[in-house]
Amino acid sequence: MNKVRWIVLLLVVLAGTVWWLRPTSTALSAPSVKDRVNDAGTRAAALTAKSISTEDLPPEGTRSLFDHLIAQNDVLPYPFEKLVALIAKQAPEGQAPLTLLIPQGRSLLKAQADFVHPRLLLAADFQAPNTSAALGLAPRGQLFLGFVENAGEIEVISYNEAAGRFEFQLVQDYRPGGVPRIVYARRAICTTCHQAGAPIFPQRPWNETNAQPEIAAKLREARGSDMAYLGVPMSIPLSVPERIDELAEVGNFIVATQKIWVDACADSADCRKQMLKVALRYLWNPAEFDATQADAQTLRALQAKSWPSEGVAVGQKSLRNRDPLAESRGIKGWWRSLFTPKSTEPGAKSNEDLDAFDRLPKLPADLDPLSPRPPLRVLTAKDIDGAFGLASMITVPDFKQLEEAADYKLDVLLASVDHADASLFTPTPFSRVKAIKGLLAALGNKTNFGYCCLDTKELSPPVVLGVPPLKISDGSPLKNFEHYCFACHRGNPSKRLNFMAGTTEEETLANIKAKSEIRDALDWERYRNTDKANKLMPPPDSHQHKMLEESMAKNPKLLEDMRKTVPSLFDF
């Protein structure tokens, strides 16, 4: 009998050990990315407010913040450090955006990142001042980039002020000698992980990032140097991922605020006016704001008339912290390695490569961003978080300008909401720019304030992921333009610079021939070292210029051949 008991006890201990060492990456894994994409229609209906588009391309007349920035600076800079510098240039004091490195992450391109070429994550964190004629740029919590050098692809999440949503974009073929294309990604793919339609980020202590000493040490070892990678130091303080975490939170609450503004107030302009009044009262003196005072109670009463019965979900942006190094250490790591299949798959090389991504070993479900996540909170009509959300979208310079226009009188400021144009309070997305301009006008400031990133008249049409690259036949004169000119003049968000657009080889060539200025831009022999040298193309600080110089050393007639493609004014 004792022998039987010992056998039973041994089996129980063995079973417990096996359970503790269980290979969770195969037993409790998330669904495939393709399954989640196919399920996107159901999720969109449940999570997205009716007035905010869920299409891949932005609504007509609207564009992403990223598109506006690139269009207004004429070109998509290369290499990546120049793109970072462009974003820094927009900041009041030129401060660089936040950046960190993730060598073993969880993105769709995770298999292309490693300790030699880690994924770089960037987040803008500034509010530019307003002027007497224009409202300042405010990308804080509204612009995020992820770059994997081995994939030659930048993933972009940036806010669309006019559409009230984040746009998901890709910069493809972003590599030496490449022809970069800015495209809008398939939204259904992006929202398999970005389930609230907003940025996501892991919880502290951020063991995947180079804020952790072990990750930083492995980066140094793999790269054989302590030198920065793409401008990012090998080691960064924990304050960097902590701030990016906060910015991702800001982005997610913008989405929730739009749901409240559009859906929770339904057709009630009075509800939206009251929400804005409470936001302004809060901004007037946040430290002494009383959530039980009369304005707040009035807002609750108005919300109760139309609040969705299922409530308003605040998206969960947080992923559980993952320690990729710990996964391979100790007896549990050894045991896991026995059961986790060794993959020879290269993984997804782009955001279109879903089959390759699905063939990679799965993460445990609780670590996988594909796993459905419950909302962070579900708001009811008793919550006034919508007002706090509006307050967070109004910048410090905005509110100072409103205070001054109201002669520093709260009652005058609140009254301006009732006097503002009724179009501000329709069931359409809240726009910080339109709201501030409308309130200033109601306060007597009739200035037609400009804003960098709203008007789309000078932008070229947006392009969606999946449109095949232009096919160019062997021997075509377009080959040279593809190598040295397409990066700036084909797919450029700026309409005036997108003059090499075209859906066919013939159409593209016709557009080039119609641009006679190209002859002068390529006449290096005549204009180099003259006062017109700045009109020569490609720009001297561009990668394409360097490539053209190298090619001209082998073929001195290269520029002449390109110029012959474009008829001159006197050709007969």
C-alpha positions in Angstrom: 0.0 0.0 0.0 2.8 2.4 0.9 4.4 1.6 -2.5 1.1 2.6 -4.3 1.0 5.9 -2.3 4.5 6.7 -3.2 3.8 6.0 -6.9 0.7 8.2 -6.8 2.6 11.0 -5.0 5.4 10.7 -7.6 2.9 11.0 -10.4 1.3 14.1 -8.8 4.7 15.8 -8.4 5.6 14.9 -11.9 2.3 16.2 -13.3 2.8 19.5 -11.3 6.3 19.9 -12.6 5.2 19.3 -16.2 2.4 21.9 -15.7 4.8 24.4 -14.3 7.2 23.8 -17.2 4.4 23.7 -19.8 5.2 25.2 -23.2 2.5 27.9 -23.0 3.6 29.3 -26.4 2.0 26.3 -28.1 -0.8 25.3 -25.7 -2.3 28.7 -25.0 -1.5 30.7 -28.1 -3.5 33.6 -29.7 -5.4 33.2 -32.9 -3.6 33.7 -36.2 -3.3 37.1 -37.7 -5.3 36.0 -40.7 -8.2 34.8 -38.5 -8.1 38.1 -36.7 -8.2 40.1 -40.0 -11.2 38.0 -41.2 -12.9 38.9 -38.0 -12.3 42.6 -38.4 -15.8 43.5 -39.7 -17.4 42.3 -36.5 -14.9 44.1 -34.3 -15.2 47.3 -36.3 -19.0 47.4 -35.9 -18.7 46.9 -32.2 -15.9 49.3 -31.4 -16.0 52.2 -33.9 -18.4 55.1 -33.7 -20.7 55.5 -36.7 -19.4 58.8 -37.8 -15.7 57.8 -37.8 -14.6 55.9 -40.9 -13.1 52.5 -40.7 -12.0 52.4 -44.4 -8.3 51.9 -45.2 -8.0 55.3 -46.9 -8.8 58.5 -45.0 -12.1 60.2 -45.7 -12.1 62.5 -48.7 -10.6 65.9 -47.8 -8.7 64.6 -44.8 -5.2 63.2 -44.3 -2.8 62.0 -41.7 -0.5 64.3 -39.8 2.5 62.3 -41.3 1.3 63.1 -44.8 1.0 66.8 -44.0 4.5 67.0 -42.5 6.2 65.2 -45.4 4.3 67.3 -48.0 5.2 70.6 -46.3 8.8 69.6 -46.2 8.8 68.6 -49.8 10.4 65.2 -49.4 10.6 62.0 -47.3 14.1 62.3 -45.9 16.6 59.4 -46.0 18.3 57.9 -44.1 16.1 57.6 -41.0 18.2 60.0 -38.9 17.2 62.8 -41.3 13.5 61.9 -40.8 14.0 62.1 -37.1 15.7 65.5 -37.6 12.7 66.7 -39.7 10.3 65.9 -36.8 12.7 67.5 -34.3 12.7 70.6 -36.5 9.0 71.1 -35.9 9.5 71.3 -32.1 9.7 74.7 -30.5 13.4 74.3 -29.4 14.3 71.6 -31.9 14.1 68.8 -29.2 14.4 65.3 -30.6 11.5 62.9 -30.4 11.6 60.0 -27.9 13.3 56.9 -29.3 14.1 53.4 -28.1 15.2 50.1 -29.5 13.4 46.7 -29.4 15.5 43.8 -30.7 13.0 41.0 -29.8 9.5 42.5 -30.1 6.0 41.5 -31.0 5.3 43.5 -34.2 4.4 42.0 -37.5 8.0 42.5 -38.6 9.5 41.0 -35.4 11.4 38.3 -37.3 13.3 41.0 -39.2 14.6 42.7 -36.1 17.5 41.4 -34.0 20.3 42.6 -31.7 22.3 43.8 -34.7 19.4 45.6 -36.3 16.8 46.2 -33.6 13.4 47.8 -34.2 13.4 51.5 -33.6 10.3 53.1 -32.0 9.8 56.9 -32.1 7.2 59.1 -30.5 6.8 62.9 -30.9 6.3 64.8 -27.7 5.8 68.6 -28.1 3.2 71.3 -28.5 4.3 74.2 -30.7 3.3 77.7 -29.7 0.4 79.6 -31.4 1.1 82.8 -33.3 -1.1 85.8 -34.0 -2.0 84.2 -37.3 -1.8 80.4 -36.8 -2.4 77.6 -34.3 0.7 75.5 -33.4 1.3 71.9 -34.3 0.5 69.5 -31.5 1.7 65.9 -32.2 2.0 64.9 -28.6 0.4 61.5 -28.4 -0.4 61.7 -32.1 2.6 60.6 -34.0 4.5 57.3 -33.7 6.9 55.5 -36.0 8.4 52.0 -35.9 11.3 51.3 -38.2 12.9 47.9 -39.0 16.0 48.4 -41.1 16.2 44.8 -42.3 12.7 45.0 -43.7 13.2 48.5 -45.2 9.8 49.5 -43.9 8.5 52.2 -41.5 5.2 51.6 -39.7 3.5 55.0 -39.1 0.6 55.8 -36.7 -0.4 59.4 -36.9 -3.6 61.3 -36.1 -6.0 62.7 -38.7 -7.4 65.9 -37.2 -10.3 66.2 -39.6 -11.4 62.6 -39.5 -11.0 62.1 -35.7 -9.0 58.9 -36.0 -5.5 57.5 -36.2 -4.2 56.5 -39.7 -2.1 53.5 -40.2 0.6 53.9 -42.9 3.7 52.2 -44.2 6.8 53.6 -45.9 7.9 50.7 -48.1 11.2 50.1 -49.7 12.9 52.6 -47.3 16.5 51.4 -47.9 19.7 52.3 -49.8 18.9 52.5 -53.5 15.2 51.9 -52.8 12.2 53.8 -54.1 10.2 54.6 -51.0 6.4 54.5 -51.2 4.1 56.0 -48.6 0.9 53.9 -48.5 -2.1 53.5 -46.2 -2.1 50.1 -44.7 -4.9 47.6 -44.5 -6.7 48.8 -41.4 -8.1 45.3 -40.7 -4.5 44.0 -40.4 -3.3 46.9 -38.1 -6.3 46.6 -35.8 -5.7 42.9 -35.1 -3.1 44.3 -32.6 -4.1 47.9 -32.3 -7.5 46.9 -31.3 -8.8 50.3 -30.3 -7.5 51.9 -33.5 -4.7 53.6 -31.5 -1.0 53.0 -30.4 -0.2 50.1 -28.1 2.8 49.7 -25.7 3.9 47.1 -23.1 3.6 47.7 -19.3 6.5 48.5 -17.1 9.3 47.6 -16.6 9.6 47.3 -20.4 12.0 44.4 -20.5 11.9 44.3 -24.3 13.5 47.7 -24.6 17.1 49.0 -24.3 16.0 50.7 -21.1 16.8 47.4 -19.5 20.6 46.9 -18.9 20.6 43.3 -20.1 19.1 44.2 -23.4 21.5 47.2 -23.8 24.5 44.9 -23.0 23.4 42.4 -25.6 23.0 45.2 -28.2 26.5 46.3 -27.5 27.8 42.8 -27.8 26.0 42.0 -31.0 26.9 45.3 -32.7 30.5 45.2 -31.3 30.3 48.9 -30.3 28.7 51.3 -27.9 27.9 53.7 -30.7 24.4 54.8 -31.3 22.2 52.9 -33.7 20.3 55.2 -36.1 20.9 57.9 -33.6 19.6 56.0 -30.6 22.0 55.2 -27.8 22.6 51.6 -26.8 21.3 52.3 -23.3 18.5 54.7 -22.4 16.9 55.7 -19.1 13.6 54.1 -18.0 12.0 57.6 -18.3 11.9 57.1 -22.1 9.6 54.1 -22.3 7.7 55.5 -19.4 6.9 58.7 -21.4 6.1 56.7 -24.5 3.7 54.6 -22.4 2.0 57.9 -21.3 1.9 59.2 -24.9 0.2 55.9 -26.0 -2.3 56.4 -23.3 -3.0 59.9 -24.6 -3.6 58.5 -28.1 -6.0 55.9 -26.8 -8.0 58.4 -24.9 -8.3 60.6 -27.9 -10.1 57.7 -29.6 -12.4 57.2 -26.6 -13.1 61.0 -26.4 -14.3 60.9 -30.1 -16.6 58.1 -29.3 -18.2 60.0 -26.5 -18.4 63.3 -28.5 -20.0 61.6 -31.5 -22.0 58.7 -30.1 -22.7 59.4 -26.5 -24.2 62.8 -27.2 -26.1 61.5 -30.3 -28.0 64.4 -31.9 -27.7 66.7 -28.8 -25.8 69.9 -29.5 -26.5 70.9 -25.9 -24.7 67.8 -24.7 -21.6 68.7 -26.7 -21.7 72.3 -25.6 -21.9 71.3 -22.0 -19.0 68.9 -22.4 -16.8 71.6 -23.9 -17.8 74.0 -21.1 -16.8 71.5 -18.4 -13.5 71.0 -20.3 -12.8 74.7 -20.2 -13.8 75.0 -16.6 -11.4 72.2 -15.8 -8.5 73.9 -17.7 -9.2 77.2 -15.9 -8.0 75.7 -12.6 -7.4 71.9 -12.7 -6.3 71.9 -9.0 -9.6 73.2 -7.8 -11.9 71.5 -10.3 -15.0 70.0 -8.6 -16.5 67.1 -10.4 -19.7 67.5 -8.4 -20.4 71.2 -9.3 -23.4 72.3 -11.3 -21.8 72.3 -14.8 -20.6 68.7 -14.4 -24.0 67.5 -13.0 -25.8 69.2 -16.0 -23.4 67.3 -18.3 -24.3 64.0 -16.6 -28.0 64.7 -17.0 -27.6 65.5 -20.7 -25.5 62.4 -21.3 -28.1 60.2 -19.6 -30.6 60.9 -22.4 -28.5 59.4 -25.2 -25.7 57.4 -23.7 -25.2 54.0 -25.4 -26.7 51.1 -23.4 -23.5 49.1 -23.7 -21.4 52.1 -22.5 -18.4 53.6 -24.1 -15.3 51.4 -24.1 -11.9 52.9 -23.4 -9.4 50.9 -25.4 -6.7 48.8 -23.6 -3.4 50.0 -25.0 -1.2 48.0 -22.6 0.4 44.7 -23.4 1.7 42.6 -20.6 5.4 43.1 -20.0 7.5 40.4 -21.8 11.1 39.5 -20.8 12.5 37.8 -24.0 15.8 37.0 -22.3 14.2 35.3 -19.3 12.3 33.0 -21.6 15.5 31.2 -22.5 17.0 31.0 -19.1 16.9 28.3 -16.4 15.2 24.9 -16.3 11.9 26.4 -17.5 13.6 27.9 -20.5 15.4 24.7 -21.3 12.1 22.7 -21.0 10.3 25.3 -23.2 13.0 24.9 -25.9 12.3 21.2 -26.1 8.6 21.8 -27.0 8.8 25.0 -29.0 9.4 24.1 -32.6 12.6 25.5 -34.2 11.5 27.7 -37.0 13.5 28.1 -40.2 10.9 30.7 -41.5 12.3 34.1 -42.2 9.1 35.7 -40.9 7.1 38.5 -42.5 9.3 40.7 -44.6 6.5 43.3 -45.0 3.1 44.0 -43.6 1.5 42.1 -46.5 3.3 38.8 -45.6 0.7 37.4 -43.2 1.3 33.7 -44.1 5.0 33.9 -43.2 4.1 35.7 -39.9 1.6 33.0 -39.0 4.2 30.2 -39.5 6.4 31.6 -36.8 6.2 30.0 -33.3 3.3 31.5 -31.3 3.7 33.6 -28.2 1.7 32.7 -25.1 -1.8 34.2 -25.5 -1.3 36.6 -22.5 1.7 38.1 -24.2 0.4 38.1 -27.8 -1.0 41.4 -29.1 -3.3 39.4 -31.3 -5.2 38.1 -28.3 -8.5 40.0 -27.8 -8.1 42.4 -24.9 -10.9 43.7 -22.7 -11.4 47.4 -22.5 -9.5 49.4 -19.9 -12.8 50.8 -18.7 -16.4 51.0 -19.8 -17.7 54.5 -19.2 -21.3 55.3 -18.2 -23.4 58.4 -18.4 -22.3 59.3 -14.9 -18.7 59.6 -16.1 -17.5 63.0 -17.4 -14.2 61.7 -18.9 -15.3 63.1 -22.3 -14.7 66.6 -20.9 -11.3 65.6 -19.6 -10.5 64.1 -23.0 -11.4 67.4 -24.7 -9.3 69.3 -22.2 -6.3 67.1 -23.1 -6.7 67.9 -26.8 -6.6 71.6 -26.2 -3.0 72.7 -25.9 -1.4 75.0 -23.3 -0.9 77.8 -26.0 -4.5 77.3 -27.1 -5.9 77.9 -23.6 -3.6 80.9 -23.0 -5.0 82.5 -26.2 -8.6 81.8 -25.1 -8.0 83.3 -21.6 -6.6 86.4 -23.2 -9.5 86.7 -25.6 -11.9 86.3 -22.7 -10.2 89.1 -20.8 -9.3 86.4 -18.2 -13.0 86.1 -17.2 -14.3 82.5 -16.9 -17.9 83.4 -17.4 -17.0 85.2 -20.7 -15.1 82.1 -21.8 -17.9 79.8 -21.0 -20.4 82.0 -22.7 -18.4 81.9 -25.9 -19.4 78.2 -26.3 -23.1 79.3 -26.6 -22.1 82.0 -29.1 -19.9 79.7 -31.3 -21.0 78.5 -34.7 -23.5 75.7 -34.5 -21.4 73.6 -36.9 -18.9 72.9 -34.1 -21.5 70.8 -32.2 -22.8 68.4 -34.9 -22.3 64.6 -34.5 -19.0 64.7 -36.3 -15.5 64.3 -34.9 -14.2 66.9 -32.5 -11.4 69.0 -34.1 -9.2 70.9 -31.7 -8.3 73.4 -34.5 -11.9 74.1 -35.5 -13.0 74.4 -31.9 -10.3 76.9 -30.9 -10.9 79.0 -34.1 -14.6 78.9 -33.4 -14.3 80.0 -29.8 -11.8 82.7 -30.6 -14.2 84.0 -33.2 -17.1 84.0 -30.7 -14.8 86.0 -28.3 -14.4 88.7 -31.0 -11.1 87.6 -32.6 -12.0 87.5 -36.3 -8.5 86.4 -37.4 -8.7 83.6 -40.0 -6.2 81.4 -38.1 -4.1 79.1 -40.2 -3.0 75.6 -39.3 -0.3 73.5 -40.9 -2.1 70.2 -41.2 -5.8 70.4 -42.2 -6.1 71.6 -45.8 -5.6 68.9 -48.4 -6.0 70.9 -51.6 -2.2 70.8 -52.2 -1.8 67.1 -51.4 -1.6 64.3 -54.0 -4.2 61.4 -53.8 -3.5 58.9 -51.1 -2.4 55.4 -52.1 -3.6 52.2 -50.4 -1.5 49.1 -49.7 -1.6 46.5 -52.4 -1.4 48.7 -55.4 1.3 47.0 -57.5 4.5 49.0 -58.2 4.8 50.5 -61.7 6.1 48.0 -64.3 8.9 49.4 -66.3 10.1 47.6 -69.5 13.7 46.9 -70.1 15.5 49.7 -71.8 12.8 52.2 -70.9 14.1 55.8 -70.2 12.0 55.6 -67.0 14.6 53.3 -65.5 17.0 56.2 -64.7 14.1 58.4 -63.3 13.1 55.4 -61.1 16.6 55.2 -59.6 17.3 58.9 -59.1 13.9 60.8 -59.1 11.0 58.6 -58.0 11.9 58.7 -54.3 10.9 62.4 -54.3 8.5 62.8 -57.2 6.4 59.7 -57.4 4.0 59.1 -54.5 5.0 62.4 -52.8 2.1 63.6 -50.6 2.7 67.1 -52.1 0.7 67.5 -55.3 3.2 70.0 -56.9 6.1 67.6 -56.4 4.2 64.4 -57.4 4.7 65.1 -61.1 6.1 61.6 -61.9 2.8 59.9 -60.9 1.0 57.6 -63.3 -0.6 54.2 -63.3 1.2 53.0 -66.4 4.6 53.4 -67.9 3.2 55.5 -70.8 1.2 57.8 -68.5 4.2 58.3 -66.2 6.5 59.0 -69.1 4.0 61.5 -70.5 3.8 63.3 -67.1 7.6 63.6 -67.1 7.7 64.9 -70.7 5.2 67.5 -69.7 7.4 68.9 -67.0 10.0 70.9 -69.0 11.6 72.2 -65.9 13.2 68.8 -65.5 15.7 69.7 -68.2 17.1 72.6 -66.2 17.1 70.6 -63.0 19.3 68.0 -64.6 21.6 70.5 -66.4 24.5 70.2 -63.9 27.1 71.2 -66.4 25.5 74.6 -66.9 24.3 75.5 -63.5 26.7 73.9 -61.0 28.6 76.5 -59.0 26.2 79.3 -60.1 23.4 81.1 -58.3 21.0 78.6 -59.8 22.8 75.6 -58.3 20.1 75.2 -55.7 17.6 74.2 -58.4 19.6 71.2 -59.5 18.2 67.8 -58.7 18.5 65.5 -56.9 19.3 67.7 -53.9 23.0 67.5 -53.0 22.4 66.1 -49.5 20.2 63.3 -50.8 21.1 59.6 -51.1 19.9 59.8 -54.8 22.5 62.5 -55.5 25.2 60.3 -54.2 24.0 57.4 -56.4 23.8 59.6 -59.4 27.4 60.9 -58.9 28.6 57.3 -58.7 26.8 56.3 -61.8 28.0 59.3 -63.8 31.6 58.3 -63.1 30.8 55.2 -65.1 28.5 56.8 -67.7 29.3 60.5 -68.2 26.4 60.9 -70.6 23.8 59.7 -68.0 22.4 63.2 -67.4 22.3 64.0 -71.0 20.3 60.9 -71.7 17.8 61.8 -69.0 17.5 65.3 -70.3 16.8 64.1 -73.8 13.7 62.3 -72.5 12.1 65.7 -71.7 11.4 67.8 -74.8 12.9 71.3 -74.7 10.9 74.5 -75.5 12.5 74.6 -78.9 12.1 71.0 -80.0 10.4 70.6 -83.4 
